[in-house]
Amino acid sequence: MTETAWKLTAAEGELQILTGVGGPAAKMGHRLTIAMASWRADVQWRGKQPVSAELVVDVDSLQVVKGEGGVTPLTGPEKGVVRSNALKALDVKKYPQITFSAEDIDKTATGYRLTGTVEIHGTSRPQIVDLAVEDSGGVWVMSADVPVVQTQFGVKPYSLFVGSLKVADEVNLKFTARHPK
């Protein structure tokens, strides 16, 4: 049986983190869209079946794309402060990468279910990712939407005003990528 490998990077797709806000002053905060600008995914195939997948994200590539809601629009300098706070919360110097390794991949009606381990902030936990795969002519379009609870990985969500305004503990990771057939 033929073995092949796919290598995907941010050039073929995007990896975003969507945050919410919480606390009594939540209306003052921004729901953020954060892009991870440097990542790679390696998928090993045996015949027509993927047998392993690994995603490696460079935490320092975090970029604040936009902020929705809040009392005032999110400015460029504020995006810099948000980025700095996020990198500090993730302790980027000590934990420069986030990884996901799928040890088991099963075909589903809409794509594949990847069962594996995610490591964030030095903490590893089991993770299931349902990856949708769509045939779009000459390319495969893959997408996944995965909730992640920051405190389960030892990450303390950023807060202000003694916790009356804070980033929601659960964030949502959105992944999309395209690969030619």
N, CA, C and O atoms as a DFTB+ gen file, in Angstrom:
724 C
 N C O
     1  1       0.847      -1.176       0.000
     2  2       0.000       0.000       0.000
     3  2       0.901       1.251       0.000
     4  3       1.914       1.294       0.698
     5  1       0.527       2.234      -0.768
     6  2       1.332       3.446      -0.917
     7  2       1.187       4.364       0.286
     8  3       0.085       4.614       0.773
     9  1       2.325       4.858       0.752
    10  2       2.305       5.843       1.843
    11  2       2.605       7.203       1.251
    12  3       3.548       7.356       0.475
    13  1       1.803       8.192       1.617
    14  2       2.035       9.569       1.182
    15  2       1.901      10.484       2.380
    16  3       1.421      10.084       3.440
    17  1       2.334      11.720       2.192
    18  2       2.257      12.704       3.283
    19  2       1.747      14.028       2.741
    20  3       2.119      14.455       1.649
    21  1       0.895      14.663       3.516
    22  2       0.460      16.022       3.223
    23  2       1.147      16.934       4.226
    24  3       1.235      16.608       5.410
    25  1       1.627      18.063       3.760
    26  2       2.160      19.105       4.634
    27  2       1.342      20.363       4.372
    28  3       1.319      20.878       3.254
    29  1       0.681      20.846       5.397
    30  2      -0.128      22.062       5.296
    31  2       0.470      23.126       6.209
    32  3       0.995      22.819       7.279
    33  1       0.383      24.379       5.771
    34  2       0.848      25.503       6.591
    35  2      -0.189      26.625       6.524
    36  3      -1.237      26.477       5.895
    37  1       0.109      27.724       7.165
    38  2      -0.790      28.874       7.133
    39  2      -1.014      29.386       5.709
    40  3      -1.984      30.105       5.468
    41  1      -0.143      29.035       4.763
    42  2      -0.342      29.419       3.363
    43  2      -1.547      28.703       2.751
    44  3      -2.136      29.193       1.788
    45  1      -1.914      27.542       3.308
    46  2      -3.039      26.768       2.788
    47  2      -4.321      26.933       3.610
    48  3      -5.348      26.344       3.272
    49  1      -4.273      27.712       4.663
    50  2      -5.470      27.838       5.481
    51  2      -5.282      28.813       6.618
    52  3      -4.379      29.649       6.605
    53  1      -6.158      28.690       7.607
    54  2      -6.036      29.565       8.768
    55  2      -6.462      28.848      10.034
    56  3      -7.283      27.931      10.027
    57  1      -5.863      29.310      11.117
    58  2      -6.166      28.812      12.443
    59  2      -6.483      30.038      13.293
    60  3      -5.625      30.889      13.527
    61  1      -7.723      30.110      13.747
    62  2      -8.157      31.269      14.536
    63  2      -8.666      30.828      15.899
    64  3      -9.133      29.705      16.085
    65  1      -8.558      31.757      16.848
    66  2      -9.112      31.573      18.182
    67  2     -10.153      32.673      18.369
    68  3      -9.860      33.854      18.185
    69  1     -11.360      32.280      18.732
    70  2     -12.435      33.237      18.980
    71  2     -12.717      33.233      20.473
    72  3     -12.966      32.186      21.070
    73  1     -12.677      34.423      21.070
    74  2     -12.901      34.521      22.508
    75  2     -14.240      35.178      22.796
    76  3     -14.809      35.874      21.956
    77  1     -14.717      34.944      23.987
    78  2     -15.897      35.622      24.490
    79  2     -15.485      36.459      25.690
    80  3     -14.314      36.483      26.069
    81  1     -16.447      37.140      26.281
    82  2     -16.176      37.939      27.476
    83  2     -17.144      37.518      28.571
    84  3     -18.246      37.040      28.302
    85  1     -16.710      37.705      29.802
    86  2     -17.543      37.337      30.936
    87  2     -17.412      38.351      32.049
    88  3     -16.674      39.330      31.932
    89  1     -18.129      38.112      33.122
    90  2     -18.103      38.991      34.283
    91  2     -19.193      40.049      34.210
    92  3     -19.801      40.244      33.158
    93  1     -19.446      40.738      35.331
    94  2     -20.503      41.750      35.389
    95  2     -20.315      42.891      34.382
    96  3     -21.295      43.507      33.963
    97  1     -19.077      43.176      33.992
    98  2     -18.809      44.273      33.056
    99  2     -18.550      43.760      31.634
   100  3     -17.870      44.421      30.849
   101  1     -19.089      42.593      31.309
   102  2     -18.809      41.945      30.020
   103  2     -19.138      42.842      28.826
   104  3     -18.460      42.772      27.801
   105  1     -20.168      43.684      28.944
   106  2     -20.549      44.551      27.822
   107  2     -19.439      45.527      27.438
   108  3     -19.429      46.048      26.323
   109  1     -18.514      45.774      28.347
   110  2     -17.406      46.697      28.066
   111  2     -16.302      46.019      27.247
   112  3     -15.496      46.699      26.612
   113  1     -16.264      44.688      27.258
   114  2     -15.161      43.955      26.631
   115  2     -15.400      43.623      25.175
   116  3     -16.518      43.726      24.670
   117  1     -14.331      43.225      24.509
   118  2     -14.366      42.845      23.104
   119  2     -14.305      41.328      22.946
   120  3     -13.520      40.655      23.613
   121  1     -15.142      40.802      22.060
   122  2     -15.011      39.412      21.624
   123  2     -13.933      39.436      20.549
   124  3     -14.068      40.116      19.533
   125  1     -12.864      38.687      20.786
   126  2     -11.683      38.781      19.932
   127  2     -11.623      37.678      18.881
   128  3     -12.066      36.551      19.101
   129  1     -11.061      38.041      17.737
   130  2     -10.647      37.076      16.721
   131  2      -9.134      37.153      16.667
   132  3      -8.564      38.193      16.338
   133  1      -8.491      36.047      16.991
   134  2      -7.030      35.959      17.038
   135  2      -6.592      34.952      15.979
   136  3      -7.152      33.860      15.877
   137  1      -5.597      35.325      15.200
   138  2      -5.052      34.412      14.185
   139  2      -3.700      33.887      14.645
   140  3      -2.887      34.622      15.205
   141  1      -3.479      32.617      14.400
   142  2      -2.159      32.028      14.616
   143  2      -1.511      31.978      13.226
   144  3      -1.906      31.175      12.382
   145  1      -0.515      32.839      12.996
   146  2       0.036      33.042      11.654
   147  2       1.067      31.998      11.247
   148  3       1.405      31.898      10.068
   149  1       1.574      31.217      12.201
   150  2       2.579      30.203      11.871
   151  2       2.180      28.871      12.479
   152  3       2.169      28.706      13.699
   153  1       1.852      27.924      11.609
   154  2       1.501      26.568      12.034
   155  2       1.782      25.622      10.881
   156  3       1.911      26.031       9.727
   157  1       1.874      24.344      11.228
   158  2       2.018      23.324      10.192
   159  2       1.257      22.079      10.637
   160  3       1.201      21.743      11.820
   161  1       0.680      21.416       9.655
   162  2      -0.019      20.161       9.898
   163  2       0.588      19.119       8.975
   164  3       0.736      19.351       7.775
   165  1       0.935      17.980       9.533
   166  2       1.485      16.861       8.776
   167  2       0.506      15.701       8.873
   168  3       0.141      15.275       9.969
   169  1       0.087      15.197       7.727
   170  2      -0.859      14.081       7.680
   171  2      -0.205      12.939       6.909
   172  3       0.256      13.118       5.782
   173  1      -0.172      11.782       7.524
   174  2       0.372      10.581       6.876
   175  2      -0.788       9.740       6.351
   176  3      -1.761       9.490       7.063
   177  1      -0.672       9.313       5.109
   178  2      -1.708       8.513       4.459
   179  2      -1.162       7.127       4.139
   180  3       0.002       6.977       3.769
   181  1      -2.000       6.135       4.283
   182  2      -1.709       4.779       3.809
   183  2      -2.838       4.448       2.836
   184  3      -3.972       4.192       3.242
   185  1      -2.505       4.458       1.543
   186  2      -3.544       4.309       0.530
   187  2      -4.436       5.538       0.562
   188  3      -3.950       6.665       0.468
   189  1      -5.749       5.323       0.696
   190  2      -6.701       6.445       0.722
   191  2      -7.165       6.781       2.141
   192  3      -8.144       7.503       2.327
   193  1      -6.455       6.252       3.133
   194  2      -6.847       6.457       4.535
   195  2      -5.776       7.235       5.296
   196  3      -4.617       6.822       5.308
   197  1      -6.138       8.357       5.935
   198  2      -5.167       9.028       6.795
   199  2      -4.927       8.171       8.039
   200  3      -5.874       7.665       8.642
   201  1      -3.659       8.012       8.418
   202  2      -3.342       7.158       9.568
   203  2      -2.772       7.934      10.747
   204  3      -2.793       7.439      11.874
   205  1      -2.261       9.145      10.510
   206  2      -1.808       9.984      11.622
   207  2      -1.814      11.435      11.174
   208  3      -1.716      11.739       9.985
   209  1      -1.931      12.320      12.149
   210  2      -1.917      13.751      11.868
   211  2      -1.303      14.468      13.052
   212  3      -1.519      14.090      14.204
   213  1      -0.532      15.512      12.757
   214  2       0.059      16.326      13.816
   215  2      -0.042      17.788      13.426
   216  3       0.236      18.158      12.285
   217  1      -0.437      18.608      14.370
   218  2      -0.510      20.054      14.190
   219  2       0.439      20.688      15.194
   220  3       0.400      20.366      16.381
   221  1       1.296      21.594      14.714
   222  2       2.218      22.326      15.584
   223  2       1.995      23.816      15.326
   224  3       2.089      24.282      14.191
   225  1       1.700      24.553      16.395
   226  2       1.404      25.981      16.292
   227  2       2.480      26.755      17.041
   228  3       2.804      26.436      18.185
   229  1       3.033      27.777      16.387
   230  2       4.001      28.659      17.041
   231  2       3.234      29.749      17.781
   232  3       2.625      30.622      17.163
   233  1       3.269      29.689      19.116
   234  2       2.475      30.596      19.948
   235  2       2.833      32.064      19.681
   236  3       1.954      32.926      19.701
   237  1       4.106      32.350      19.434
   238  2       4.541      33.734      19.211
   239  2       3.969      34.335      17.926
   240  3       4.092      35.539      17.704
   241  1       3.348      33.513      17.080
   242  2       2.768      34.033      15.835
   243  2       1.366      34.593      16.053
   244  3       0.714      35.001      15.093
   245  1       0.894      34.619      17.294
   246  2      -0.439      35.115      17.648
   247  2      -0.611      36.564      17.188
   248  3       0.216      37.424      17.491
   249  1      -1.689      36.818      16.456
   250  2      -2.010      38.174      15.995
   251  2      -3.469      38.463      16.304
   252  3      -4.339      37.634      16.040
   253  1      -3.737      39.632      16.861
   254  2      -5.113      40.031      17.132
   255  2      -5.673      40.636      15.845
   256  3      -5.202      41.678      15.388
   257  1      -6.674      39.987      15.267
   258  2      -7.250      40.422      14.002
   259  2      -8.296      41.500      14.234
   260  3      -8.262      42.556      13.603
   261  1      -9.234      41.226      15.150
   262  2     -10.284      42.211      15.414
   263  2     -10.933      41.964      16.763
   264  3     -10.796      40.896      17.361
   265  1     -11.641      42.977      17.221
   266  2     -12.426      42.892      18.446
   267  2     -13.820      43.408      18.166
   268  3     -13.981      44.512      17.647
   269  1     -14.827      42.625      18.503
   270  2     -16.216      43.037      18.296
   271  2     -16.854      43.334      19.636
   272  3     -16.518      42.721      20.649
   273  1     -17.782      44.286      19.632
   274  2     -18.452      44.679      20.855
   275  2     -17.608      45.694      21.601
   276  3     -16.776      46.379      21.007
   277  1     -17.822      45.785      22.882
   278  2     -17.078      46.740      23.683
   279  2     -17.680      48.125      23.605
   280  3     -18.564      48.390      22.790
   281  1     -17.197      48.999      24.457
   282  2     -17.700      50.376      24.517
   283  2     -17.156      51.183      23.346
   284  3     -17.873      51.998      22.765
   285  1     -15.897      50.962      22.997
   286  2     -15.257      51.665      21.886
   287  2     -14.588      50.633      20.976
   288  3     -14.301      49.522      21.420
   289  1     -14.335      50.979      19.712
   290  2     -13.643      50.040      18.821
   291  2     -12.238      49.718      19.343
   292  3     -11.606      50.538      20.009
   293  1     -11.770      48.521      19.031
   294  2     -10.431      48.078      19.427
   295  2      -9.414      48.746      18.502
   296  3      -9.470      48.568      17.285
   297  1      -8.485      49.515      19.078
   298  2      -7.493      50.245      18.288
   299  2      -6.228      49.407      18.088
   300  3      -6.045      48.375      18.735
   301  1      -5.361      49.865      17.183
   302  2      -4.085      49.191      16.938
   303  2      -3.253      49.020      18.198
   304  3      -2.799      47.913      18.489
   305  1      -3.040      50.114      18.964
   306  2      -2.264      49.957      20.202
   307  2      -2.913      48.980      21.194
   308  3      -2.214      48.238      21.884
   309  1      -4.244      48.983      21.263
   310  2      -4.928      48.052      22.165
   311  2      -4.726      46.607      21.708
   312  3      -4.596      45.706      22.538
   313  1      -4.698      46.381      20.376
   314  2      -4.422      45.040      19.864
   315  2      -3.043      44.574      20.328
   316  3      -2.856      43.400      20.648
   317  1      -2.089      45.488      20.362
   318  2      -0.745      45.155      20.847
   319  2      -0.760      44.756      22.318
   320  3      -0.062      43.826      22.720
   321  1      -1.554      45.458      23.117
   322  2      -1.670      45.135      24.543
   323  2      -2.346      43.770      24.718
   324  3      -1.922      42.964      25.547
   325  1      -3.393      43.519      23.936
   326  2      -4.089      42.224      24.005
   327  2      -3.118      41.107      23.644
   328  3      -3.072      40.081      24.322
   329  1      -2.333      41.302      22.566
   330  2      -1.359      40.291      22.149
   331  2      -0.359      40.027      23.276
   332  3      -0.071      38.875      23.602
   333  1       0.164      41.095      23.864
   334  2       1.132      40.964      24.949
   335  2       0.537      40.197      26.129
   336  3       1.191      39.319      26.692
   337  1      -0.695      40.523      26.503
   338  2      -1.361      39.837      27.616
   339  2      -1.586      38.355      27.303
   340  3      -1.415      37.501      28.173
   341  1      -1.971      38.052      26.049
   342  2      -2.215      36.665      25.658
   343  2      -0.913      35.859      25.691
   344  3      -0.891      34.727      26.174
   345  1       0.172      36.449      25.176
   346  2       1.458      35.736      25.184
   347  2       1.956      35.506      26.607
   348  3       2.571      34.484      26.908
   349  1       1.676      36.483      27.480
   350  2       2.052      36.336      28.888
   351  2       1.231      35.220      29.545
   352  3       1.779      34.404      30.286
   353  1      -0.078      35.179      29.277
   354  2      -0.943      34.139      29.853
   355  2      -0.520      32.754      29.372
   356  3      -0.584      31.783      30.126
   357  1      -0.084      32.667      28.104
   358  2       0.347      31.382      27.538
   359  2       1.801      31.060      27.866
   360  3       2.285      29.975      27.545
   361  1       2.510      32.014      28.515
   362  2       3.915      31.837      28.906
   363  2       4.741      31.352      27.708
   364  3       5.370      30.294      27.741
   365  1       4.713      32.176      26.641
   366  2       5.306      31.808      25.359
   367  2       6.791      31.464      25.437
   368  3       7.266      30.617      24.680
   369  1       7.523      32.101      26.331
   370  2       8.963      31.801      26.429
   371  2       9.200      30.371      26.926
   372  3      10.117      29.692      26.463
   373  1       8.377      29.923      27.863
   374  2       8.513      28.574      28.416
   375  2       7.813      27.527      27.543
   376  3       8.278      26.391      27.441
   377  1       6.692      27.912      26.911
   378  2       5.887      26.991      26.101
   379  2       5.665      27.602      24.719
   380  3       4.586      28.130      24.449
   381  1       6.666      27.540      23.840
   382  2       6.582      28.239      22.553
   383  2       5.657      27.587      21.521
   384  3       5.351      28.198      20.497
   385  1       5.207      26.354      21.778
   386  2       4.360      25.684      20.805
   387  2       3.146      25.042      21.456
   388  3       3.163      24.653      22.624
   389  1       2.093      24.948      20.655
   390  2       0.901      24.179      20.994
   391  2       0.870      23.033      19.991
   392  3       1.084      23.250      18.798
   393  1       0.606      21.818      20.459
   394  2       0.594      20.674      19.547
   395  2      -0.675      19.841      19.709
   396  3      -1.283      19.786      20.778
   397  1      -1.044      19.204      18.616
   398  2      -2.112      18.203      18.627
   399  2      -1.625      17.035      17.795
   400  3      -1.230      17.208      16.642
   401  1      -1.653      15.844      18.378
   402  2      -1.259      14.624      17.669
   403  2      -2.422      13.649      17.689
   404  3      -2.908      13.264      18.752
   405  1      -2.864      13.254      16.498
   406  2      -3.962      12.289      16.385
   407  2      -3.380      10.898      16.244
   408  3      -2.659      10.608      15.290
   409  1      -3.698      10.037      17.203
   410  2      -3.235       8.659      17.174
   411  2      -4.250       7.740      16.493
   412  3      -3.906       6.642      16.055
   413  1      -5.502       8.194      16.406
   414  2      -6.562       7.373      15.837
   415  2      -7.416       8.260      14.931
   416  3      -7.875       9.321      15.355
   417  1      -7.629       7.829      13.687
   418  2      -8.422       8.599      12.731
   419  2      -9.485       7.680      12.141
   420  3      -9.171       6.651      11.543
   421  1     -10.746       8.068      12.318
   422  2     -11.864       7.266      11.824
   423  2     -12.678       8.072      10.823
   424  3     -12.905       9.266      11.014
   425  1     -13.118       7.412       9.751
   426  2     -13.971       8.042       8.743
   427  2     -15.347       8.300       9.349
   428  3     -15.883       7.464      10.077
   429  1     -15.917       9.481       9.037
   430  2     -17.279       9.811       9.463
   431  2     -18.087      10.174       8.214
   432  3     -17.548      10.193       7.108
   433  1     -19.352      10.456       8.390
   434  2     -20.214      10.815       7.252
   435  2     -19.755      12.107       6.581
   436  3     -19.958      12.285       5.380
   437  1     -19.133      13.018       7.350
   438  2     -18.747      14.318       6.793
   439  2     -17.238      14.538       6.713
   440  3     -16.791      15.606       6.295
   441  1     -16.457      13.544       7.106
   442  2     -15.001      13.710       7.073
   443  2     -14.312      12.674       7.927
   444  3     -14.376      11.476       7.652
   445  1     -13.641      13.157       8.985
   446  2     -12.878      12.259       9.853
   447  2     -12.987      12.703      11.302
   448  3     -13.122      13.891      11.593
   449  1     -12.925      11.737      12.203
   450  2     -12.821      12.019      13.636
   451  2     -11.394      11.692      14.051
   452  3     -10.942      10.553      13.933
   453  1     -10.690      12.717      14.540
   454  2      -9.310      12.576      14.990
   455  2      -9.307      12.491      16.509
   456  3      -9.787      13.403      17.182
   457  1      -8.775      11.414      17.047
   458  2      -8.689      11.233      18.489
   459  2      -7.213      11.252      18.854
   460  3      -6.417      10.471      18.333
   461  1      -6.864      12.155      19.757
   462  2      -5.453      12.266      20.098
   463  2      -5.226      13.074      21.355
   464  3      -6.042      13.075      22.276
   465  1      -4.084      13.771      21.372
   466  2      -3.652      14.523      22.540
   467  2      -3.279      15.933      22.121
   468  3      -2.564      16.137      21.140
   469  1      -3.775      16.905      22.882
   470  2      -3.385      18.290      22.658
   471  2      -2.515      18.718      23.841
   472  3      -2.776      18.349      24.986
   473  1      -1.475      19.505      23.542
   474  2      -0.634      20.051      24.606
   475  2      -0.614      21.569      24.479
   476  3      -0.207      22.130      23.461
   477  1      -1.065      22.204      25.546
   478  2      -1.087      23.668      25.647
   479  2      -0.486      24.036      26.991
   480  3      -0.862      23.464      28.014
   481  1       0.437      24.979      27.001
   482  2       0.981      25.496      28.257
   483  2       1.587      24.375      29.099
   484  3       1.523      24.405      30.328
   485  1       2.178      23.381      28.420
   486  2       2.844      22.287      29.124
   487  2       1.922      21.217      29.682
   488  3       2.384      20.287      30.343
   489  1       0.618      21.334      29.425
   490  2      -0.350      20.362      29.922
   491  2      -0.945      19.597      28.746
   492  3      -1.418      20.194      27.779
   493  1      -0.917      18.267      28.839
   494  2      -1.473      17.417      27.787
   495  2      -2.816      16.860      28.232
   496  3      -2.988      16.450      29.380
   497  1      -3.770      16.853      27.296
   498  2      -5.104      16.317      27.565
   499  2      -5.608      15.587      26.327
   500  3      -5.223      15.928      25.208
   501  1      -6.468      14.585      26.516
   502  2      -7.081      13.933      25.358
   503  2      -7.972      14.932      24.610
   504  3      -8.577      15.814      25.220
   505  1      -8.042      14.783      23.293
   506  2      -8.855      15.706      22.502
   507  2      -9.432      14.969      21.303
   508  3      -8.736      14.188      20.654
   509  1     -10.695      15.214      21.014
   510  2     -11.330      14.699      19.802
   511  2     -11.621      15.887      18.903
   512  3     -12.164      16.899      19.346
   513  1     -11.256      15.754      17.636
   514  2     -11.506      16.800      16.646
   515  2     -12.301      16.179      15.509
   516  3     -11.859      15.215      14.884
   517  1     -13.479      16.738      15.245
   518  2     -14.264      16.317      14.094
   519  2     -13.897      17.224      12.929
   520  3     -14.210      18.415      12.933
   521  1     -13.230      16.652      11.936
   522  2     -12.744      17.395      10.783
   523  2     -13.691      17.164       9.620
   524  3     -13.825      16.042       9.131
   525  1     -14.348      18.230       9.180
   526  2     -15.225      18.145       8.014
   527  2     -14.364      18.250       6.763
   528  3     -13.438      19.060       6.713
   529  1     -14.660      17.438       5.754
   530  2     -13.927      17.460       4.495
   531  2     -14.947      17.593       3.369
   532  3     -15.904      16.824       3.274
   533  1     -14.714      18.597       2.516
   534  2     -15.628      18.871       1.416
   535  2     -14.871      18.822       0.094
   536  3     -13.777      19.372      -0.030
   537  1     -15.460      18.164      -0.877
   538  2     -14.900      18.095      -2.225
   539  2     -15.308      19.374      -2.953
   540  3     -16.487      19.581      -3.241
   541  1     -14.325      20.235      -3.249
   542  2     -14.614      21.509      -3.904
   543  2     -13.908      21.561      -5.258
   544  3     -13.061      22.420      -5.502
   545  1     -14.272      20.632      -6.122
   546  2     -13.659      20.592      -7.449
   547  2     -12.257      20.024      -7.385
   548  3     -12.077      18.835      -7.125
   549  1     -11.261      20.866      -7.621
   550  2      -9.877      20.404      -7.645
   551  2      -9.189      20.400      -6.302
   552  3      -8.006      20.069      -6.215
   553  1      -9.909      20.765      -5.240
   554  2      -9.284      20.810      -3.910
   555  2     -10.201      20.180      -2.857
   556  3     -11.423      20.132      -3.004
   557  1      -9.559      19.702      -1.794
   558  2     -10.276      19.271      -0.596
   559  2     -10.284      20.462       0.359
   560  3      -9.247      21.085       0.587
   561  1     -11.436      20.775       0.909
   562  2     -11.546      21.844       1.901
   563  2     -11.852      21.189       3.244
   564  3     -12.855      20.492       3.403
   565  1     -10.958      21.432       4.210
   566  2     -11.096      20.835       5.535
   567  2     -11.418      21.920       6.550
   568  3     -10.914      23.039       6.448
   569  1     -12.260      21.594       7.530
   570  2     -12.572      22.567       8.574
   571  2     -12.914      21.857       9.875
   572  3     -13.425      20.737       9.890
   573  1     -12.611      22.552      10.963
   574  2     -12.936      22.032      12.297
   575  2     -13.210      23.214      13.213
   576  3     -12.673      24.306      13.027
   577  1     -14.037      22.977      14.183
   578  2     -14.422      23.969      15.166
   579  2     -14.325      23.265      16.523
   580  3     -15.106      22.356      16.806
   581  1     -13.362      23.682      17.370
   582  2     -13.067      22.941      18.594
   583  2     -13.092      23.876      19.808
   584  3     -12.321      24.833      19.856
   585  1     -13.966      23.615      20.789
   586  2     -13.924      24.403      22.019
   587  2     -12.757      23.956      22.904
   588  3     -12.459      22.766      23.002
   589  1     -12.110      24.918      23.539
   590  2     -11.001      24.637      24.453
   591  2     -11.209      25.464      25.720
   592  3     -11.436      26.672      25.652
   593  1     -11.131      24.811      26.864
   594  2     -11.259      25.484      28.154
   595  2      -9.844      25.791      28.663
   596  3      -9.077      24.884      28.986
   597  1      -9.520      27.080      28.725
   598  2      -8.160      27.497      29.054
   599  2      -7.661      26.970      30.391
   600  3      -6.526      26.504      30.492
   601  1      -8.509      27.041      31.425
   602  2      -8.057      26.649      32.765
   603  2      -7.728      25.157      32.853
   604  3      -6.992      24.745      33.750
   605  1      -8.267      24.336      31.930
   606  2      -7.922      22.912      31.924
   607  2      -6.457      22.701      31.533
   608  3      -5.903      21.621      31.737
   609  1      -5.838      23.739      30.971
   610  2      -4.433      23.664      30.562
   611  2      -3.539      24.573      31.422
   612  3      -2.390      24.838      31.069
   613  1      -4.075      25.036      32.533
   614  2      -3.286      25.886      33.421
   615  2      -3.128      27.311      32.918
   616  3      -2.253      28.038      33.390
   617  1      -3.962      27.724      31.965
   618  2      -3.921      29.093      31.444
   619  2      -4.986      29.897      32.182
   620  3      -6.160      29.529      32.201
   621  1      -4.554      31.000      32.788
   622  2      -5.500      31.853      33.504
   623  2      -6.028      32.910      32.533
   624  3      -5.260      33.738      32.043
   625  1      -7.353      32.888      32.247
   626  2      -7.904      33.883      31.337
   627  2      -7.661      35.301      31.859
   628  3      -7.787      35.569      33.054
   629  1      -7.312      36.194      30.943
   630  2      -7.024      37.577      31.301
   631  2      -8.274      38.237      31.886
   632  3      -9.386      38.012      31.409
   633  1      -8.078      39.057      32.930
   634  2      -9.207      39.778      33.526
   635  2      -8.775      41.173      33.958
   636  3      -7.593      41.452      34.160
   637  1      -9.776      42.036      34.090
   638  2      -9.583      43.416      34.545
   639  2     -10.570      43.710      35.671
   640  3     -11.531      42.973      35.889
   641  1     -10.310      44.795      36.372
   642  2     -11.234      45.287      37.397
   643  2     -11.632      44.189      38.385
   644  3     -12.817      43.956      38.621
   645  1     -10.647      43.530      38.949
   646  2     -10.841      42.477      39.938
   647  2     -11.822      41.412      39.427
   648  3     -12.692      40.944      40.162
   649  1     -11.660      41.044      38.156
   650  2     -12.462      39.977      37.583
   651  2     -13.826      40.382      37.078
   652  3     -14.573      39.530      36.596
   653  1     -14.183      41.675      37.172
   654  2     -15.510      42.072      36.703
   655  2     -15.589      42.087      35.173
   656  3     -16.683      42.111      34.608
   657  1     -14.417      42.072      34.496
   658  2     -14.359      41.938      33.048
   659  2     -13.252      40.939      32.744
   660  3     -12.102      41.135      33.137
   661  1     -13.610      39.859      32.037
   662  2     -12.595      38.837      31.783
   663  2     -12.862      38.121      30.464
   664  3     -13.985      38.091      29.960
   665  1     -11.792      37.548      29.928
   666  2     -11.924      36.694      28.755
   667  2     -12.616      35.420      29.221
   668  3     -12.256      34.853      30.253
   669  1     -13.599      34.974      28.468
   670  2     -14.307      33.739      28.815
   671  2     -13.316      32.581      28.867
   672  3     -12.375      32.524      28.075
   673  1     -13.530      31.665      29.800
   674  2     -12.630      30.527      29.972
   675  2     -12.626      29.633      28.732
   676  3     -11.574      29.131      28.336
   677  1     -13.785      29.433      28.122
   678  2     -13.847      28.593      26.927
   679  2     -13.652      29.468      25.686
   680  3     -14.378      30.438      25.470
   681  1     -12.664      29.104      24.887
   682  2     -12.432      29.764      23.599
   683  2     -12.728      28.749      22.500
   684  3     -12.810      27.547      22.753
   685  1     -12.885      29.243      21.292
   686  2     -13.221      28.366      20.186
   687  2     -12.119      28.436      19.127
   688  3     -11.787      29.517      18.642
   689  1     -11.559      27.286      18.774
   690  2     -10.549      27.224      17.717
   691  2     -11.237      26.866      16.415
   692  3     -11.991      25.897      16.338
   693  1     -10.965      27.667      15.385
   694  2     -11.518      27.408      14.049
   695  2     -10.355      27.152      13.110
   696  3      -9.436      27.964      12.999
   697  1     -10.408      26.004      12.428
   698  2      -9.357      25.611      11.506
   699  2      -9.968      25.411      10.131
   700  3     -11.004      24.760       9.993
   701  1      -9.330      25.969       9.116
   702  2      -9.704      25.684       7.738
   703  2      -8.428      25.532       6.923
   704  3      -7.438      26.223       7.163
   705  1      -8.464      24.627       5.963
   706  2      -7.307      24.443       5.079
   707  2      -7.787      23.844       3.766
   708  3      -8.834      23.199       3.700
   709  1      -6.997      24.073       2.724
   710  2      -7.289      23.547       1.390
   711  2      -6.080      22.752       0.916
   712  3      -4.936      23.157       1.121
   713  1      -6.349      21.608       0.277
   714  2      -5.274      20.806      -0.288
   715  2      -5.695      20.323      -1.665
   716  3      -6.786      19.775      -1.824
   717  1      -4.834      20.522      -2.669
   718  2      -5.195      20.059      -4.016
   719  2      -5.360      18.542      -4.057
   720  3      -4.689      17.809      -3.329
   721  1      -6.249      18.094      -4.907
   722  2      -6.472      16.640      -5.062
   723  2      -5.308      16.018      -5.777
   724  3      -5.299      14.808      -6.006
